[in-house]
Amino acid sequence: MKKSLVTIAILGCLAYLTGCSESHAEAPQAQQTKVFKQPIDVASVKAYPVQAWFTYTSRLEAVEFVQLRPRVSGNIAKVNFEEGQQVNQGDVLFTLDQRPFMVRVAELEALLANSHAQLLQAKNDVKRASRLLASKSISEEEVEHRHSLLAQQQANVQATKAKLEAAKLDLAYSEVKAPISGIVSRAELTKGNTVQAGVSLLTHLVSDDYVYAYFDINERTWHQHFSQLKGDKQTNVVMQMLGEQGFNHAGVVDFVDNRIDTDTGTLRVRALFKADEQLKPGSFARIRVAANEIQKQVLVPEKAIGTDLKNRFVLVTDEHDVLQYRLVKLGERYGKMRAITHGLEPGDKIAVNGPARVGPGMPVAPQLVEIEPDNAALVMSEQAAKTLLLAKRGE
């Protein structure tokens, strides 16, 4: 009886231990079925036609720049403009004391009247001499002398006329006028100051319709990417000013130099931009110009790219929705998008927000989204050039 009870007890213990081992074996399986998958945004990458961009630095220059100096000497009687205002060609900016010039004009007008009277007398003397010579009442020498006096009086009249014209010019130059339309600077000399012709600086003027931006392309880049570039206003460029986030100003190339500088190995190129209040001569600017050829490249958001020491990578999803590490090589930046020259193919699915919250080997719950380039130019269009040309022609 005792043996049977012991046997029953042993069998019960074995059954209990077997049940515990089975429950512990099933626990990992249950945990595996409940693994959490991080929901993330993924996108299928696409290839777009793009052009390689090159960036150069420049300083803006006015199309026309004038250092205004007087053409006659005198005292400034009046300053006729407000500093920094818009002026038109022909506006009187400075007026010199005109009284000395008016006196000189009046004096020469009187001298001219006297010269005309003497000329008339000389003509009458020649006529009388001709009649007297016919009756042998005067010698030929006297006739020749009177003809000589007539010629002298004619020359005297011409000389006085020339002096009078010069005096009238000086009187006109006593009003210093704007030779171009544009923005006038401050007055360097004010009322009461004496100025010297061709020496004294009165003010500066700059044209305000267009501005130039010069930049230098090195010889190798020129032959590789810009061999077709001409100054015919058909090649578009964009410009960024200091403090701006994007390249918001559109212009055209209107000049390419005729020789490469042997000292620097560069070619001087000029871009033309329509001016506004932001584009002031002397401003620092960055110029971007697109290369000749158009290529298709994969574009991804800049935020999708991670950095691993010196490497750049993106996270791609495989067929099991697990993130994989993928090395990539970067190309040009286009707004918020970056070109990938190696490492991705169209159709690959990437984590749009990069390795911010996820990492390689992590299972995810992908949420498919669309990514498209923003307003940044991928390929230079001709519309900006046409707009600028029409504005220049006044159409």
C-alpha positions in Angstrom: 0.0 0.0 0.0 2.8 2.4 0.9 4.6 1.6 -2.4 1.6 2.5 -4.5 1.2 5.8 -2.7 4.9 6.7 -3.3 4.5 5.7 -7.0 1.4 8.0 -7.4 3.3 10.9 -5.7 6.3 10.5 -8.0 4.1 10.4 -11.1 2.3 13.6 -10.0 5.5 15.4 -9.5 6.7 14.4 -13.0 3.5 15.6 -14.5 3.8 19.0 -12.8 7.4 19.5 -13.9 6.5 18.5 -17.5 3.7 21.1 -17.5 6.0 23.8 -16.2 8.6 23.1 -18.8 6.0 23.3 -21.6 4.6 26.6 -20.4 8.1 28.1 -20.2 8.9 26.9 -23.8 5.8 28.5 -25.2 6.5 31.9 -23.5 9.2 33.0 -26.0 7.0 32.0 -28.9 4.2 34.2 -27.5 6.6 37.1 -27.0 7.9 36.7 -30.6 4.4 37.1 -32.0 4.0 40.4 -30.1 7.2 42.2 -31.3 6.4 46.0 -31.7 7.0 47.4 -35.2 7.8 51.2 -35.4 5.6 53.0 -37.9 7.7 55.2 -40.1 7.3 57.1 -43.4 8.9 55.5 -46.4 9.0 56.6 -50.0 9.9 55.1 -53.3 12.7 57.1 -54.7 12.6 58.5 -58.3 15.0 59.8 -60.8 14.7 63.3 -62.2 16.4 65.1 -65.1 18.9 67.5 -63.4 21.8 69.7 -64.3 25.0 70.0 -62.3 25.3 73.3 -60.6 28.4 75.4 -60.0 28.6 78.1 -57.4 30.8 81.2 -57.6 31.2 84.3 -55.5 30.8 87.9 -56.8 30.3 91.5 -56.0 27.5 93.3 -57.7 28.4 96.3 -59.9 26.2 99.0 -61.4 25.7 98.9 -65.1 26.5 102.7 -65.1 28.5 104.5 -62.4 29.4 108.2 -62.5 31.7 110.3 -60.3 30.1 113.7 -60.8 32.6 116.5 -61.2 32.0 120.1 -62.4 33.2 121.2 -65.8 33.8 124.8 -64.8 35.2 126.3 -61.6 33.1 128.4 -59.3 31.1 128.6 -56.1 28.2 126.3 -55.3 25.1 128.4 -55.0 22.5 125.6 -54.5 22.2 121.8 -54.1 19.0 120.7 -55.9 18.5 117.1 -54.7 17.8 115.0 -51.6 20.6 112.6 -50.9 19.8 109.0 -51.9 16.9 109.9 -54.1 16.0 108.7 -57.6 17.0 111.2 -60.3 16.5 111.3 -64.0 19.0 112.1 -66.7 19.2 115.9 -67.2 18.0 116.8 -63.7 20.0 119.8 -62.3 21.8 118.5 -59.2 24.1 121.5 -58.4 23.9 125.2 -59.4 27.1 127.3 -59.3 27.1 131.0 -59.0 26.1 132.1 -62.5 26.8 135.8 -62.3 30.5 135.7 -63.5 29.5 133.5 -66.5 26.6 135.8 -67.4 28.9 138.8 -67.3 31.3 137.1 -69.6 28.6 136.2 -72.1 27.3 139.8 -72.1 30.8 141.1 -72.7 31.4 138.8 -75.7 28.0 139.7 -77.2 29.0 143.3 -77.2 32.4 142.5 -78.7 30.6 140.4 -81.4 28.4 143.4 -82.2 31.4 145.6 -82.5 33.1 143.1 -84.8 30.1 143.0 -87.1 30.2 146.8 -87.3 33.9 146.8 -88.2 33.2 144.0 -90.8 30.4 146.1 -92.4 32.8 149.1 -92.6 35.5 146.9 -94.2 33.0 145.6 -96.8 32.0 149.2 -97.7 35.7 150.2 -98.1 36.3 147.3 -100.5 33.3 148.3 -102.6 34.5 152.0 -102.8 38.0 150.8 -103.6 36.7 148.7 -106.5 34.9 151.8 -108.0 37.9 154.1 -107.6 40.2 151.5 -109.2 38.1 151.5 -112.3 38.6 155.3 -112.7 42.3 155.0 -111.8 41.7 157.2 -108.7 43.3 154.7 -106.3 46.3 152.4 -106.4 46.1 148.7 -106.6 48.1 148.5 -103.4 45.4 150.4 -101.5 42.8 148.0 -102.9 44.7 145.0 -101.8 45.2 146.6 -98.3 41.4 147.1 -98.0 40.7 143.4 -99.0 43.2 142.4 -96.3 41.4 144.5 -93.7 38.1 142.8 -94.8 39.5 139.3 -94.3 40.9 140.3 -90.9 37.4 141.6 -89.8 35.8 138.4 -91.0 38.2 136.3 -89.0 37.7 138.6 -86.0 33.9 138.0 -86.2 34.4 134.2 -86.3 36.8 134.3 -83.3 34.4 136.4 -81.2 31.6 134.0 -82.1 33.7 131.1 -80.9 34.5 132.8 -77.6 30.8 133.6 -77.1 29.8 130.0 -77.7 32.5 128.9 -75.2 31.1 131.4 -72.7 27.6 130.2 -73.2 28.8 126.6 -72.6 30.4 127.7 -69.4 27.2 129.3 -68.4 25.3 126.1 -69.2 27.9 124.0 -67.3 27.3 126.2 -64.2 24.2 123.9 -63.8 25.7 120.4 -63.0 23.2 117.9 -64.4 22.7 114.2 -64.0 24.4 112.4 -66.9 22.4 109.2 -66.2 19.2 108.1 -64.5 19.7 106.4 -61.2 20.3 106.8 -57.5 22.3 109.8 -56.3 24.6 109.5 -53.3 25.2 112.2 -50.7 26.6 115.6 -51.6 30.4 115.6 -51.0 30.4 119.5 -51.2 27.6 121.8 -50.2 26.5 125.4 -50.7 29.3 128.0 -50.4 32.2 125.7 -51.3 34.5 126.6 -54.2 34.9 123.8 -56.8 37.6 123.3 -59.4 36.7 122.2 -62.9 37.4 118.4 -63.5 38.8 118.0 -60.0 36.3 118.5 -57.2 34.1 115.5 -56.5 30.5 116.5 -56.0 28.6 113.2 -55.7 28.2 109.7 -57.1 25.4 108.3 -59.3 24.6 104.6 -60.0 22.1 103.3 -62.5 19.3 101.3 -60.8 17.7 99.4 -63.6 20.1 96.4 -63.8 23.2 95.2 -62.0 26.2 93.1 -63.1 27.8 90.2 -61.3 31.2 89.1 -62.5 32.6 85.6 -61.7 35.6 83.5 -62.9 35.3 79.9 -64.2 38.5 77.9 -64.1 39.8 76.6 -67.4 39.2 72.9 -66.7 35.6 73.4 -65.6 35.0 75.7 -68.6 36.1 73.0 -71.1 34.3 70.2 -69.3 31.0 71.8 -68.6 30.6 75.3 -70.2 32.2 75.0 -73.6 28.9 76.1 -75.2 28.4 79.1 -72.9 28.0 82.4 -74.8 27.1 85.9 -73.7 23.9 85.9 -75.7 21.5 86.1 -72.7 20.3 82.5 -73.3 22.0 80.9 -70.3 20.2 81.4 -67.0 21.8 81.8 -63.6 20.4 82.3 -60.1 21.8 84.4 -57.3 21.8 84.4 -53.5 22.5 87.4 -51.3 23.9 87.4 -47.8 21.3 86.5 -45.3 19.0 84.8 -47.8 18.1 81.1 -47.6 17.7 80.3 -51.3 18.8 81.5 -54.7 15.8 83.7 -55.3 17.2 86.1 -58.0 17.1 85.1 -61.7 19.4 86.5 -64.3 21.2 85.7 -67.6 24.8 85.5 -68.8 25.3 88.5 -71.1 29.1 88.5 -71.5 31.9 86.0 -71.8 35.5 87.3 -72.0 37.5 86.7 -75.2 40.5 85.2 -73.5 41.5 83.1 -70.5 43.6 84.9 -67.9 47.1 83.3 -68.1 47.9 84.4 -64.5 44.8 82.8 -62.9 43.8 80.2 -65.5 40.2 81.5 -65.4 37.7 83.0 -67.8 35.7 86.1 -66.8 31.9 85.8 -67.1 29.3 88.3 -66.4 25.6 87.9 -65.4 22.9 90.5 -65.7 20.1 90.9 -63.1 17.2 93.2 -63.0 17.8 95.4 -60.0 15.5 95.9 -57.0 16.0 97.5 -53.5 17.9 94.4 -52.3 20.4 94.4 -55.2 22.8 97.2 -54.4 26.2 97.7 -56.1 29.0 96.4 -53.9 26.9 93.6 -52.3 28.4 90.2 -51.9 26.5 87.5 -53.8 26.7 83.8 -54.7 26.1 82.9 -58.4 24.9 79.5 -59.4 25.0 78.4 -63.1 24.0 75.0 -64.5 26.2 72.9 -66.7 25.4 72.2 -70.3 24.4 68.5 -70.0 21.2 67.2 -68.5 21.3 63.9 -66.6 18.8 61.7 -64.7 19.7 61.3 -61.0 17.9 59.9 -57.9 16.8 62.7 -55.6 16.0 62.1 -51.9 15.2 64.5 -49.1 18.2 65.9 -47.3 16.8 64.8 -43.9 16.8 61.1 -45.2 20.6 61.1 -45.3 22.5 60.0 -42.2 26.2 60.5 -41.3 28.4 57.7 -40.1 31.9 59.1 -39.5 33.0 60.0 -43.0 30.3 58.1 -44.7 26.8 59.1 -45.8 24.0 56.5 -45.7 20.3 56.0 -46.0 18.0 53.4 -44.5 16.1 51.2 -47.0 13.4 48.6 -46.3 13.8 45.0 -47.5 11.1 42.5 -48.4 10.5 41.7 -44.7 10.1 45.4 -43.8 13.4 45.5 -42.0 15.6 48.5 -42.3 19.0 48.0 -44.0 22.1 50.2 -44.0 23.0 51.5 -47.5 26.1 53.6 -48.2 25.5 56.4 -50.8 27.5 59.1 -52.6 26.0 62.6 -52.7 25.7 64.9 -55.7 24.3 68.4 -56.0 21.7 69.9 -53.7 18.4 71.1 -55.2 16.5 73.0 -52.5 15.6 70.4 -49.8 16.5 67.5 -52.1 19.9 65.9 -52.6 21.1 64.0 -55.7 22.4 60.5 -55.1 25.1 59.5 -57.6 25.7 56.0 -56.2 23.9 53.6 -53.9 20.3 53.9 -54.8 18.2 52.9 -57.7 14.7 54.2 -58.7 12.1 52.1 -56.9 14.2 51.6 -53.7 12.2 52.5 -50.6 13.9 54.7 -48.0 13.1 56.0 -44.6 12.1 59.6 -45.3 13.1 61.0 -42.0 16.4 59.1 -41.9 17.9 57.6 -38.7 16.2 60.0 -36.4 14.2 57.4 -34.5 15.1 54.1 -36.2 18.3 52.2 -37.1 19.6 49.3 -39.2 18.1 45.9 -38.5 14.9 47.3 -37.0 11.5 45.8 -38.2 9.2 48.6 -39.1 5.6 49.2 -40.2 6.1 51.3 -43.4 3.7 54.0 -44.3 4.1 54.9 -47.9 4.3 58.6 -48.7 5.1 60.6 -51.8 8.2 62.9 -52.1 8.5 65.6 -54.7 11.2 68.3 -55.2 10.2 71.7 -54.0 10.4 74.9 -56.1 14.2 74.6 -56.5 15.2 74.5 -60.2 16.4 71.1 -61.3 16.9 72.1 -64.9 17.4 75.7 -66.0 14.4 76.9 -68.0 14.3 79.7 -70.6 11.4 81.5 -69.0 13.6 83.6 -66.7 15.7 84.8 -69.6 12.7 85.7 -71.7 11.2 87.7 -68.8 14.4 89.6 -68.2 14.8 90.4 -71.9 11.2 91.7 -72.2 11.7 93.9 -69.2 14.9 95.3 -70.7 13.1 96.1 -73.9 10.2 97.7 -72.0 7.6 95.3 -73.4 
